[in-house]
Structure formats: C-alpha cells, structure tokens
C-alpha cells in the first residue's frame, strides 16, 4: 500500500462517534483480561450517561478468562452489564466460525451462540476471521441479522507482500453484500501509519456505502495520528479506551480524542469532565490487578518490524519467563515473521497469533525449527481454518500433513450439527442453553467450571495484595528452600482461608506457577503453613530427565490426553501425549522405541520442562 497523501474529505456526518473499550480490550491488553465484574458495575451509571456509540464489554478473551481464572459465569456478566447500562449499545468481538473458542464450530452452534448472546443483552456483533476468509463470517452475520442485531463486518489489517488496499476494499464490498450494517478496520497490532490510514479509509468510504469504524492499537505510538487522518477522510467511529487503561498495547485515550475534537466540526459532544471521573475510578481499580500488569505497557515500535500484537508479546513473555528463557524473546520475535511467511502470511490475531507464536517459541527453544509441530499448525496447513492468504511453504506442508486429505471448501461445511451431542455430553451440569455453550467453547475448562459451580466450590484465582502501605502482612512471602540438594526460589502469591482441613496455596516455584493442596493430618502440625505447603509441593515434583527414554515437554502447559498405557510397546516418533500450551495443542512423541514403564501424568495435569512425564525402557538393542 502506498503512503501518498489523499485529499481530506469531510466526514459524511461531522460528529465523530466513540466506542470505548474499557470493559474489554483495554484490560485484555494491559491486565491479561482479569478485570472482574465486581469492579465494572459500580462505574456503569457514569459510563451509561456519557453517550458513547457503544461500549465493548464482552467477547474476545473475556469469556475464556471468566471461566478459566475468575470463576465467573460470562453470561451472568453480560446480563448484569445489560441491566447496568440500559442506555448504551453493548458490543462484543466474535471470531466468526471460531466464536469465542479456538476451533471452528458447526453452524448450529454458531447460530445458537449468537441467538443467546442477543437474548442476554448484546447489541453489536463485531465479526472477524483471522484469515479474512469471508466464508467463515457468513453464518455469524446471518445469525446476527436474524435476531435483529447490528452485524459489523471486520477487516483484519495486516502488512505483507499479498495484502494491499485494493484487497481490503474488495473484502469490504463482500461484507456489505453479505448484509453487514457497518464495517470495521481492525488494526490489532498497531501496524497502520497515518497516511496509509488516510488512503485506506478514503478508498473504503468511496466504495462501500456503510458506516466505517477504526480499531487501532497504540503499540507503535501512531494511533492518535491514524485517528485524525481517518476522521479527515470520512471515518465515522473511533475505538478508544479511558486513559487509566490506555496507551502501550491498549488504545489511545478517550479523553484525549474528545479534547482534540472539541470545538471542531468533528466534535464528539462527549462531556470531558464526566470522562475524567471515570478515569479516576479506573486508575484506582488498576492497582488491584498489579500482578497482571504487562511488562510491555509503553510504546514498542518493534511491531512495525515483527508485526506482533501487544497482547501476543505479553503472552510470549509469560511463556518464556516461566521457562527462565525471557532472554530469548528477541530470537522469538525474529522467528515469528519467518513462521508467518511459511504459513502464507496470515494476519496475527486470535487464533492465528497463537498458532504462529507458539510455533515460533517451539522453534527457538528446541533449537531445531519444526522439530515439534503443533496440532494447530497441522490443521492450518490442512486448510481447517480456511484459505491462507498466500501459498504456504511446501516442504513444511509435506512434513506436517503428509498424505492427509487437504481441505479447499469452507471448513465448517465438513462439520455435522453438534449442539445436540454437546447438550447430551454435559447433561445435568448445564442448567441452561448458555451453560451448554460455555461447555462448547471450552470443553475441559467449561466442564470443570460447571462441576465446581454445582459443588459450590468456585474460587477465583487470588489477587496479590499491594506490595506497600498495608504493613508487613501485605507483601507475599518469598524465600529459598533447599530439599535433597536442590535449592528452589519460592514466592507465595496467595492462600485459601485459614482453618480449613484442606487449604490451597498458590506459589511460584523458580518462577513457575503452582497450586498445591495441603491436607492437615492429626499427626502433623504445619508450622509456617506456607513453608509446609512448599515442602509438600517440592516433595511431589516429578523426576528430572536423565535417560534417552524419558519423555519431556519443551513448554509449560497442561495434559490434554495420555495416548499410551503402562506396559505398552511404542515406536520412536509415536505420539504418546497431547499437551496444551498458550491455548495450542501439541503431540509429544516417544524419543526411542521400547516399553512404557512409567506414566507420571494424567489428563488435566499441569506440566513443566525438565520433568519426566513418561518413562520408556529401550527395546532390546535400542
């Protein structure tokens, strides 16, 4: 795309509308999506009085975070926000045929999800596909229109040898023909530059007779300039975030744009003083979540080179930090564009950002590119996510897919209706259609959530207290402990209620998060309960690998499936485990041929590098 300067044209309607992202993308970008509903509701009356075009408050990673970490029912959050914001459109981010999960769902599940979201209070569905494959948007758009809600077709902006303005405009026309009510440019990585923004906005406004919205992250420090150029060339609505959670990998501040346009033909009409009160509220709330603060909260111009979205950078940093490999971040950022090229230049947005990012981490940490290929990369190369924007690396495709059948149709055309099956699988744990859809999005995590809810044992992950100002008890306990010649650095980040026979402790052992359950026995008195919990945790650690037949993982994650049993004979390269890391699954192969003599993991277990997961005794002569 060229960077020539188009002649600014007045917006079709002078007033600029604002969609505020404070309740979704702002805290997803800066606080790992951890903002709890209890901290949203008190400020809702003031948010509702502002006069936003919409408030983005659901979708994206919020659904996952509610169930996985916060132990909140995401559907209840939506209902509470609908009640608390009666005068404001509620908006969500929907991944087309992926909905809010990480695979394609059958059409009946997509229709059911959109229908229930609308019934629970959603007004605007911003619908995108990670590959810009419009075939993956059709069902969600049709379902949104069928329930009388606003369908916003979304163009994922990216830069590559195969992406240009003409292609984005052609996609905009297709979205309009599919019945969308508006178009959004989704610049998830902050790749837009001001003059390119001007050109793209003008081209879309000249070709597509629909309102145009711009969503551009502030990562590279260019978003405010892009906003102004977009406004001058006819953009109708700009996405911003209240200043307390703005900047860095989040978005430009709402208050700043309101001030910049005040008294101009583009005046938003929003009350700057009222916005200040909201900013003060979230400034205090942010302190509560200090443990989730991203290390990448400032301007990071590297995105203009590596194209890695800010949220993806923070996730990569967490993964590398857990393995004491944060110093390899530079190598991972260099590897990501190479993996992206091998996969045909997909835009980096969920789920393709996780697919590319996880594979890049594996390539770097194993020091052998594509020694391990995630299941998602295999599915991507097979065509199960849709059409890649450009041809993929043929050697990688052959290595990953082999003789398996390739897919060139819309992937969901191959999926049978599955809503009835999902309903039967979850059974009485589901009290409503919404519960079934929660299970559909995240089968393992969703089932565990519903089981704990039924048992009355839902407990959100603990929040670390402030590190100063509340006396010596406020700071987490931190110490070293030596066991059997090994020294471990331990940080106690939280604990369950005292006085319980079984008490949970939340630890970081050598930087790796652990949760342990300490059961008090009559014969044992644990003095300094945290230290006792640590000793229990250390004593239960899996053995360290020392033999060729010790099966390990290269990344921290969870066991999705154990594919072998003790006493079974395996061949070298045979898949023995399926693990999940960074929301991506990978098969772990047997390093040698032989007999399985020990299995130290079960489905659902958390695992880390340098642990023996399975032990294989070499075959005779092997």
C-alpha positions as CSV (number, residue, x, y, z in Angstrom):
1,X,0.0,0.0,0.0
2,X,1.4,3.4,-1.0
3,X,1.8,6.2,1.6
4,X,0.7,9.0,-0.7
5,X,-1.5,11.7,0.9
6,X,-5.1,11.7,-0.2
7,X,-7.0,14.9,-0.2
8,X,-9.1,15.0,3.1
9,X,-12.8,14.9,2.5
10,X,-15.4,15.9,5.1
11,X,-17.0,13.1,7.1
12,X,-20.5,12.2,5.9
13,X,-21.7,13.2,9.3
14,X,-19.4,15.7,11.1
15,X,-19.9,14.3,14.6
16,X,-17.4,11.5,15.4
17,X,-18.7,8.6,17.5
18,X,-16.7,6.8,20.0
19,X,-16.7,3.1,21.0
20,X,-15.0,2.8,24.4
21,X,-13.0,-0.4,25.1
22,X,-12.5,0.0,28.8
23,X,-14.6,-3.1,29.7
24,X,-12.9,-5.5,27.2
25,X,-9.9,-4.8,25.1
26,X,-8.3,-2.3,27.4
27,X,-7.8,-4.7,30.3
28,X,-7.3,-7.6,27.9
29,X,-4.3,-5.7,26.5
30,X,-2.8,-4.5,29.8
31,X,-4.1,-6.7,32.6
32,X,-4.4,-10.1,31.0
33,X,-8.2,-9.8,30.8
34,X,-8.5,-10.1,34.6
35,X,-10.9,-7.3,35.3
36,X,-13.7,-8.7,37.4
37,X,-17.4,-7.8,37.1
38,X,-17.5,-6.5,40.6
39,X,-15.1,-3.7,39.5
40,X,-17.2,-2.9,36.4
41,X,-20.7,-2.5,37.9
42,X,-20.0,0.4,40.2
43,X,-18.9,2.8,37.4
44,X,-21.6,1.7,34.9
45,X,-24.1,4.5,35.7
46,X,-21.4,7.1,34.8
47,X,-20.4,5.1,31.7
48,X,-24.1,4.9,30.7
49,X,-24.5,8.6,30.9
50,X,-21.6,9.5,28.6
51,X,-23.3,8.9,25.2
52,X,-20.9,6.5,23.6
53,X,-21.9,4.9,20.3
54,X,-21.2,1.6,22.1
55,X,-19.3,0.0,24.9
56,X,-17.2,-3.0,24.1
57,X,-17.7,-5.3,27.1
58,X,-17.7,-9.0,26.0
59,X,-16.2,-11.4,23.6
60,X,-12.5,-11.7,22.7
61,X,-10.7,-13.3,25.6
62,X,-13.2,-12.2,28.3
63,X,-15.3,-15.3,28.1
64,X,-12.3,-17.6,28.5
65,X,-10.8,-15.5,31.4
66,X,-14.2,-15.5,33.2
67,X,-14.4,-19.3,33.2
68,X,-10.7,-20.2,33.5
69,X,-9.4,-17.7,36.0
70,X,-12.2,-15.5,37.5
71,X,-14.7,-18.4,38.1
72,X,-17.5,-16.1,36.9
73,X,-20.3,-17.0,34.6
74,X,-19.7,-14.9,31.5
75,X,-23.4,-15.0,30.6
76,X,-24.2,-13.6,34.0
77,X,-21.7,-10.8,33.5
78,X,-23.5,-9.9,30.2
79,X,-26.9,-9.9,31.9
80,X,-25.6,-7.7,34.7
81,X,-24.0,-5.2,32.3
82,X,-27.1,-5.1,30.2
83,X,-29.1,-4.1,33.3
84,X,-26.5,-1.6,34.5
85,X,-26.1,0.1,31.0
86,X,-29.7,0.5,29.8
87,X,-29.0,3.5,27.5
88,X,-25.8,2.2,25.8
89,X,-25.3,-0.3,23.0
90,X,-23.3,-3.2,24.2
91,X,-20.7,-4.6,21.7
92,X,-18.8,-7.8,21.6
93,X,-15.9,-9.3,19.5
94,X,-16.8,-12.5,17.8
95,X,-14.3,-14.7,15.8
96,X,-16.7,-15.8,13.1
97,X,-16.9,-19.5,12.9
98,X,-14.5,-19.8,15.9
99,X,-17.0,-17.8,18.1
100,X,-15.0,-17.3,21.3
101,X,-13.1,-20.6,21.2
102,X,-10.1,-21.8,19.2
103,X,-11.6,-24.1,16.6
104,X,-14.4,-23.9,14.1
105,X,-17.9,-24.8,15.3
106,X,-20.8,-26.2,13.4
107,X,-23.3,-23.8,12.0
108,X,-26.0,-24.8,14.6
109,X,-23.6,-23.9,17.4
110,X,-22.8,-20.5,15.8
111,X,-26.5,-19.7,15.4
112,X,-27.3,-20.8,18.9
113,X,-24.4,-18.7,20.4
114,X,-25.4,-15.5,18.6
115,X,-29.1,-16.0,19.5
116,X,-28.4,-16.5,23.2
117,X,-25.9,-13.6,23.3
118,X,-28.5,-11.3,21.8
119,X,-31.2,-12.6,24.2
120,X,-28.9,-11.8,27.1
121,X,-28.3,-8.2,26.0
122,X,-25.8,-8.0,23.2
123,X,-26.5,-5.3,20.5
124,X,-23.4,-5.1,18.2
125,X,-21.5,-8.1,17.0
126,X,-18.1,-7.2,15.6
127,X,-17.4,-10.3,13.5
128,X,-14.0,-11.2,12.1
129,X,-12.0,-14.1,10.7
130,X,-8.2,-14.4,11.4
131,X,-7.5,-15.2,7.7
132,X,-10.0,-12.6,6.3
133,X,-11.8,-15.6,4.7
134,X,-15.3,-14.2,4.3
135,X,-16.7,-17.8,4.1
136,X,-16.0,-18.1,7.8
137,X,-18.1,-15.0,8.5
138,X,-21.3,-15.8,6.7
139,X,-23.1,-17.8,9.3
140,X,-22.4,-15.4,12.2
141,X,-23.5,-12.5,10.1
142,X,-26.7,-14.2,9.0
143,X,-27.4,-15.2,12.6
144,X,-26.9,-11.7,13.8
145,X,-29.3,-10.3,11.2
146,X,-31.8,-13.0,12.0
147,X,-32.2,-11.7,15.6
148,X,-32.4,-8.1,14.6
149,X,-28.9,-7.0,15.9
150,X,-26.1,-5.0,14.4
151,X,-23.7,-7.0,12.3
152,X,-20.3,-5.3,11.9
153,X,-18.2,-6.9,9.3
154,X,-14.5,-6.7,10.1
155,X,-11.3,-6.4,8.0
156,X,-8.2,-7.6,9.9
157,X,-5.5,-5.1,8.8
158,X,-2.0,-6.5,8.2
159,X,1.0,-5.9,6.0
160,X,2.6,-8.4,3.7
161,X,3.5,-8.9,0.1
162,X,0.0,-10.2,-0.6
163,X,-2.1,-7.6,1.3
164,X,-3.0,-4.2,-0.2
165,X,-5.6,-1.5,-0.2
166,X,-7.4,-3.0,-3.2
167,X,-7.8,-6.3,-1.5
168,X,-9.2,-4.8,1.7
169,X,-11.7,-2.7,-0.3
170,X,-12.8,-5.8,-2.2
171,X,-13.4,-7.5,1.2
172,X,-15.4,-4.5,2.3
173,X,-17.7,-4.8,-0.7
174,X,-18.2,-8.5,0.1
175,X,-19.1,-7.8,3.7
176,X,-21.6,-5.2,2.5
177,X,-23.1,-7.7,0.1
178,X,-23.5,-10.2,2.9
179,X,-25.8,-7.7,4.8
180,X,-23.4,-6.1,7.3
181,X,-24.6,-2.9,8.9
182,X,-21.2,-1.4,9.2
183,X,-17.5,-2.1,8.5
184,X,-14.6,-2.1,11.0
185,X,-10.9,-1.9,10.2
186,X,-9.3,-4.0,12.9
187,X,-5.6,-3.0,13.3
188,X,-4.9,-5.4,16.1
189,X,-1.1,-5.0,16.1
190,X,-1.0,-1.2,15.6
191,X,0.5,-1.5,12.1
192,X,-1.3,1.4,10.5
193,X,0.6,4.5,9.7
194,X,-1.2,7.9,9.3
195,X,-1.0,8.3,5.5
196,X,-1.8,4.7,4.9
197,X,-4.8,5.1,7.2
198,X,-6.0,8.1,5.1
199,X,-5.7,6.2,1.9
200,X,-7.5,3.0,3.1
201,X,-10.3,4.9,4.8
202,X,-10.9,7.1,1.8
203,X,-10.9,4.0,-0.5
204,X,-13.4,2.2,1.7
205,X,-15.7,5.2,2.1
206,X,-15.7,5.8,-1.7
207,X,-16.5,2.1,-2.4
208,X,-18.6,0.8,0.4
209,X,-21.8,2.7,1.5
210,X,-21.7,1.8,5.1
211,X,-20.6,3.5,8.3
212,X,-16.8,2.9,9.0
213,X,-15.2,2.2,12.3
214,X,-11.5,2.2,13.1
215,X,-9.9,0.0,15.8
216,X,-6.1,0.6,16.1
217,X,-3.9,-0.3,19.0
218,X,-1.5,2.2,20.4
219,X,1.5,-0.1,20.5
220,X,3.7,1.7,18.0
221,X,2.7,5.2,19.2
222,X,0.9,6.1,15.9
223,X,-2.7,5.5,16.8
224,X,-3.7,9.2,17.5
225,X,-2.2,10.3,14.2
226,X,-4.1,7.5,12.4
227,X,-7.3,8.5,14.1
228,X,-7.0,12.1,12.9
229,X,-6.3,11.0,9.3
230,X,-9.2,8.6,9.4
231,X,-11.5,11.3,10.7
232,X,-10.4,13.7,8.0
233,X,-11.2,11.1,5.3
234,X,-14.7,10.1,6.5
235,X,-14.3,7.5,9.3
236,X,-17.5,7.6,11.4
237,X,-16.5,5.9,14.7
238,X,-13.2,5.6,16.5
239,X,-12.3,3.0,19.2
240,X,-10.6,4.4,22.3
241,X,-10.0,3.5,25.9
242,X,-10.4,5.5,29.1
243,X,-6.9,6.9,29.9
244,X,-6.3,4.8,33.1
245,X,-6.1,1.8,30.8
246,X,-4.9,3.4,27.6
247,X,-1.6,3.5,25.8
248,X,1.0,0.8,25.1
249,X,-0.6,-2.3,23.8
250,X,-4.0,-0.9,24.6
251,X,-5.6,2.1,22.7
252,X,-5.4,5.8,22.5
253,X,-7.1,7.6,25.4
254,X,-10.8,8.5,25.1
255,X,-10.4,11.8,26.9
256,X,-7.6,12.9,24.6
257,X,-9.6,12.4,21.4
258,X,-12.6,14.2,22.9
259,X,-10.4,17.1,23.8
260,X,-8.7,17.2,20.4
261,X,-12.0,17.3,18.5
262,X,-13.8,19.7,20.9
263,X,-14.9,22.9,19.1
264,X,-14.2,21.4,15.6
265,X,-16.7,20.1,13.0
266,X,-15.9,16.6,14.3
267,X,-16.8,17.4,18.0
268,X,-17.9,14.2,19.7
269,X,-20.2,16.0,22.0
270,X,-19.0,14.0,25.0
271,X,-18.5,15.5,28.4
272,X,-14.8,15.7,29.1
273,X,-15.3,16.4,32.8
274,X,-17.5,13.4,33.2
275,X,-14.9,11.3,31.5
276,X,-12.3,12.5,34.0
277,X,-14.3,11.0,36.8
278,X,-14.4,7.6,35.1
279,X,-10.7,7.8,34.5
280,X,-10.0,8.4,38.3
281,X,-12.2,5.4,39.1
282,X,-10.2,3.0,36.8
283,X,-6.9,4.5,38.0
284,X,-7.7,3.1,41.4
285,X,-9.1,-0.2,40.1
286,X,-6.0,-0.8,38.1
287,X,-3.9,-1.0,41.3
288,X,-5.9,-4.0,42.4
289,X,-4.6,-6.0,39.4
290,X,-0.9,-5.1,39.6
291,X,0.2,-8.7,39.4
292,X,-1.2,-9.0,35.9
293,X,0.5,-5.8,34.6
294,X,2.2,-6.4,31.2
295,X,5.8,-5.6,31.0
296,X,5.1,-4.1,27.6
297,X,3.0,-1.1,28.6
298,X,4.9,1.6,26.8
299,X,5.5,2.4,23.1
300,X,7.0,-0.5,21.3
301,X,7.9,0.3,17.7
302,X,9.2,-3.2,17.1
303,X,5.7,-4.0,16.0
304,X,6.4,-2.1,12.8
305,X,9.1,-4.7,12.1
306,X,7.9,-8.0,13.6
307,X,4.1,-7.3,13.4
308,X,3.5,-8.9,16.8
309,X,0.4,-7.6,18.5
310,X,0.9,-6.3,22.1
311,X,-1.2,-8.9,23.8
312,X,0.7,-11.6,21.9
313,X,4.0,-10.1,23.2
314,X,2.9,-10.2,26.8
315,X,1.8,-13.8,26.4
316,X,5.1,-14.8,24.8
317,X,6.9,-13.0,27.6
318,X,5.0,-15.0,30.2
319,X,5.7,-18.3,28.5
320,X,9.4,-17.6,28.2
321,X,9.6,-16.3,31.8
322,X,8.1,-19.5,33.1
323,X,11.0,-21.4,31.5
324,X,13.7,-19.0,32.6
325,X,14.2,-18.1,28.9
326,X,13.0,-14.5,28.8
327,X,16.3,-13.5,27.3
328,X,15.3,-15.4,24.2
329,X,12.4,-13.0,23.5
330,X,14.5,-11.3,20.8
331,X,15.0,-14.6,19.0
332,X,11.3,-15.4,19.2
333,X,10.4,-12.0,17.7
334,X,12.8,-12.7,14.9
335,X,11.4,-16.1,14.3
336,X,7.7,-15.1,14.2
337,X,7.9,-13.3,10.7
338,X,9.7,-16.4,9.3
339,X,6.9,-18.7,10.6
340,X,4.3,-16.3,9.3
341,X,5.9,-16.4,5.8
342,X,5.9,-20.2,5.9
343,X,2.2,-20.2,6.7
344,X,1.3,-17.9,3.9
345,X,1.2,-14.5,5.7
346,X,-1.8,-14.9,8.0
347,X,-2.8,-11.7,9.9
348,X,-1.7,-12.1,13.5
349,X,-4.9,-12.2,15.5
350,X,-6.6,-14.9,17.6
351,X,-6.3,-17.7,16.8
352,X,-3.5,-17.3,14.2
353,X,-1.4,-15.2,16.5
354,X,-1.3,-18.1,19.0
355,X,-0.7,-20.6,16.1
356,X,2.3,-18.6,14.8
357,X,3.6,-17.5,18.2
358,X,3.6,-20.9,19.8
359,X,5.3,-22.5,16.8
360,X,7.9,-19.8,16.9
361,X,8.6,-20.4,20.6
362,X,9.0,-24.1,19.9
363,X,11.3,-23.4,17.1
364,X,13.6,-21.3,19.2
365,X,13.5,-23.3,22.4
366,X,14.2,-26.6,20.7
367,X,17.0,-25.0,18.6
368,X,15.6,-27.1,15.7
369,X,13.0,-25.5,13.5
370,X,9.8,-27.5,13.2
371,X,11.2,-30.4,15.2
372,X,7.8,-30.2,17.0
373,X,4.8,-29.0,15.0
374,X,1.7,-28.1,16.9
375,X,-1.6,-29.8,16.0
376,X,-3.0,-26.4,15.2
377,X,-0.2,-25.7,12.6
378,X,-1.0,-29.1,11.1
379,X,-4.7,-28.3,10.9
380,X,-3.9,-24.8,9.5
381,X,-1.8,-26.3,6.7
382,X,-4.5,-28.8,6.0
383,X,-7.0,-26.0,5.4
384,X,-9.1,-26.5,8.5
385,X,-9.0,-22.8,9.4
386,X,-9.8,-21.5,5.9
387,X,-7.8,-20.3,2.9
388,X,-4.3,-19.0,3.7
389,X,-3.7,-15.5,2.1
390,X,-0.7,-16.8,0.1
391,X,0.9,-20.2,-0.7
392,X,2.4,-21.9,2.2
393,X,5.9,-23.5,2.5
394,X,5.5,-26.8,0.5
395,X,8.2,-28.6,2.5
396,X,6.6,-27.7,5.8
397,X,3.2,-28.7,4.5
398,X,4.6,-32.1,3.4
399,X,6.2,-32.6,6.8
400,X,3.2,-31.6,8.8
401,X,0.3,-33.0,6.7
402,X,1.9,-35.8,4.6
403,X,-0.7,-37.7,2.7
404,X,-3.7,-36.5,4.7
405,X,-6.6,-35.0,2.7
406,X,-6.4,-31.3,2.1
407,X,-9.5,-29.0,2.5
408,X,-10.4,-26.4,0.0
409,X,-14.1,-25.8,0.9
410,X,-15.4,-23.8,3.8
411,X,-14.1,-25.8,6.8
412,X,-17.5,-25.7,8.6
413,X,-19.1,-27.4,5.6
414,X,-17.4,-30.6,6.9
415,X,-18.8,-30.3,10.4
416,X,-22.0,-32.1,11.3
417,X,-24.5,-30.4,13.6
418,X,-23.1,-30.8,17.1
419,X,-25.4,-28.9,19.5
420,X,-27.5,-31.9,20.5
421,X,-24.3,-34.0,21.1
422,X,-22.8,-31.3,23.3
423,X,-26.1,-31.0,25.2
424,X,-26.1,-34.7,25.9
425,X,-22.4,-34.8,26.9
426,X,-22.7,-32.1,29.5
427,X,-26.0,-33.4,30.8
428,X,-27.5,-32.1,34.0
429,X,-24.5,-29.9,34.7
430,X,-26.0,-27.5,32.2
431,X,-28.8,-25.6,33.8
432,X,-29.5,-23.6,30.6
433,X,-28.6,-23.4,26.9
434,X,-26.0,-20.8,27.9
435,X,-24.2,-23.4,30.1
436,X,-24.1,-25.8,27.2
437,X,-22.5,-23.1,25.0
438,X,-19.9,-22.5,27.8
439,X,-19.0,-26.2,27.6
440,X,-18.9,-26.0,23.8
441,X,-16.4,-23.2,23.9
442,X,-14.0,-24.8,26.3
443,X,-14.9,-28.5,27.0
444,X,-12.4,-29.3,29.7
445,X,-12.3,-25.9,31.4
446,X,-16.1,-25.4,30.9
447,X,-16.9,-28.8,32.4
448,X,-14.7,-28.1,35.4
449,X,-16.3,-24.7,35.9
450,X,-19.8,-26.2,35.9
451,X,-18.8,-29.0,38.2
452,X,-17.3,-26.6,40.7
453,X,-20.4,-24.4,40.4
454,X,-22.6,-27.4,41.2
455,X,-20.4,-28.2,44.2
456,X,-20.3,-24.7,45.4
457,X,-16.5,-24.6,45.2
458,X,-15.9,-21.9,42.6
459,X,-13.0,-19.7,43.8
460,X,-11.3,-17.1,41.7
461,X,-7.5,-17.0,41.4
462,X,-6.2,-14.9,44.3
463,X,-5.2,-11.3,43.9
464,X,-1.8,-10.3,45.4
465,X,-2.2,-7.6,48.0
466,X,-0.5,-4.2,47.4
467,X,3.2,-4.5,48.0
468,X,3.4,-1.5,50.3
469,X,1.2,0.6,52.5
470,X,-0.6,-2.2,54.4
471,X,2.1,-3.3,56.8
472,X,4.3,-6.4,56.8
473,X,1.5,-8.9,56.2
474,X,0.6,-7.3,52.9
475,X,3.6,-8.5,50.9
476,X,3.7,-12.0,49.5
477,X,6.1,-14.4,51.4
478,X,9.2,-15.1,49.4
479,X,12.2,-17.3,50.3
480,X,14.6,-20.0,49.2
481,X,14.2,-23.6,50.3
482,X,16.8,-26.5,50.0
483,X,15.4,-30.0,49.5
484,X,17.7,-33.1,48.7
485,X,20.5,-30.9,47.5
486,X,18.2,-28.8,45.2
487,X,17.5,-25.1,46.0
488,X,14.2,-23.6,45.0
489,X,13.1,-20.0,45.0
490,X,9.6,-19.8,46.3
491,X,7.1,-16.9,46.3
492,X,3.7,-17.5,48.0
493,X,1.2,-15.5,45.9
494,X,-1.9,-16.5,47.7
495,X,-3.7,-18.9,50.1
496,X,-7.1,-20.2,50.8
497,X,-8.9,-19.5,54.1
498,X,-7.3,-20.5,57.3
499,X,-8.8,-23.2,59.5
500,X,-9.7,-25.5,56.7
501,X,-8.8,-29.2,56.7
502,X,-7.7,-28.8,53.1
503,X,-6.1,-25.5,52.2
504,X,-5.0,-24.3,48.8
505,X,-1.7,-22.4,48.4
506,X,-0.7,-20.5,45.3
507,X,3.1,-20.5,44.7
508,X,5.7,-19.5,42.2
509,X,8.5,-22.1,42.4
510,X,11.5,-21.0,40.4
511,X,9.2,-18.7,38.5
512,X,6.7,-21.4,37.6
513,X,3.1,-21.0,39.0
514,X,2.0,-23.9,41.1
515,X,-1.2,-24.6,43.1
516,X,-0.9,-27.1,46.0
517,X,-3.5,-28.5,48.3
518,X,-2.3,-29.1,51.9
519,X,-4.3,-31.6,54.0
520,X,-3.9,-31.2,57.7
521,X,-3.4,-34.6,59.5
522,X,-3.8,-35.3,63.2
523,X,-0.2,-36.5,63.3
524,X,1.2,-33.5,61.5
525,X,1.4,-29.9,62.6
526,X,2.5,-27.5,59.8
527,X,4.2,-24.5,61.4
528,X,4.5,-21.6,59.0
529,X,1.8,-23.1,56.7
530,X,3.3,-21.6,53.5
531,X,6.6,-23.3,54.1
532,X,4.8,-26.6,54.8
533,X,2.9,-26.2,51.6
534,X,6.1,-25.6,49.7
535,X,7.7,-28.8,51.2
536,X,4.7,-30.7,50.1
537,X,4.9,-29.3,46.6
538,X,8.6,-30.0,46.2
539,X,8.4,-33.5,47.5
540,X,5.7,-34.3,44.9
541,X,7.7,-33.0,41.9
542,X,8.2,-35.4,39.1
543,X,11.7,-36.8,38.5
544,X,14.2,-34.9,36.3
545,X,15.1,-36.4,32.9
546,X,18.4,-38.3,32.7
547,X,17.8,-41.1,30.3
548,X,17.0,-41.2,26.5
549,X,13.7,-42.8,27.2
550,X,12.4,-40.0,29.5
551,X,9.6,-38.1,27.7
552,X,9.5,-34.4,28.4
553,X,7.8,-31.2,27.2
554,X,9.6,-28.1,25.9
555,X,6.9,-25.7,27.2
556,X,4.9,-25.4,30.4
557,X,1.3,-26.5,29.8
558,X,-1.5,-29.0,30.6
559,X,-2.0,-32.6,29.7
560,X,-4.9,-32.9,27.2
561,X,-4.6,-36.7,26.7
562,X,-2.4,-39.6,27.5
563,X,-2.2,-41.8,24.4
564,X,-0.4,-44.9,25.8
565,X,-0.6,-47.1,28.9
566,X,2.0,-48.7,31.1
567,X,3.4,-51.9,29.6
568,X,2.6,-50.8,26.0
569,X,5.3,-51.1,23.3
570,X,5.9,-47.9,21.4
571,X,8.0,-47.0,18.4
572,X,10.3,-44.0,18.1
573,X,8.3,-40.9,16.9
574,X,4.9,-42.4,18.1
575,X,2.7,-39.8,19.7
576,X,2.4,-40.6,23.5
577,X,0.9,-37.4,24.9
578,X,-1.1,-34.4,23.8
579,X,-0.3,-31.2,25.7
580,X,-1.8,-27.7,25.6
581,X,0.3,-24.5,25.9
582,X,-0.7,-21.0,25.0
583,X,-4.1,-22.4,24.1
584,X,-2.4,-24.6,21.4
585,X,-2.2,-28.4,21.4
586,X,0.9,-30.4,20.5
587,X,1.7,-34.1,20.3
588,X,4.7,-35.3,22.2
589,X,6.4,-38.2,20.6
590,X,8.4,-41.1,22.0
591,X,12.1,-40.3,21.8
592,X,13.0,-44.0,21.5
593,X,11.4,-47.4,20.8
594,X,10.6,-49.5,23.8
595,X,8.2,-50.3,26.5
596,X,6.3,-47.8,28.6
597,X,7.4,-48.5,32.2
598,X,6.1,-45.4,34.0
599,X,3.5,-42.7,33.4
600,X,3.7,-39.7,35.8
601,X,0.9,-37.6,34.4
602,X,-2.9,-37.8,33.9
603,X,-5.3,-35.8,31.9
604,X,-5.6,-32.2,33.2
605,X,-2.3,-32.2,35.0
606,X,0.0,-29.1,34.7
607,X,3.4,-29.9,33.4
608,X,6.8,-28.1,33.0
609,X,10.0,-28.6,31.2
610,X,12.7,-30.7,32.9
611,X,10.1,-33.1,34.3
612,X,9.7,-36.8,33.3
613,X,6.2,-37.3,32.0
614,X,6.5,-40.8,30.7
615,X,9.4,-43.3,31.1
616,X,10.2,-45.7,28.2
617,X,12.6,-48.7,28.7
618,X,14.6,-49.1,25.5
619,X,13.8,-52.1,23.3
620,X,16.5,-54.7,23.3
621,X,19.4,-53.4,21.3
622,X,17.7,-50.0,21.0
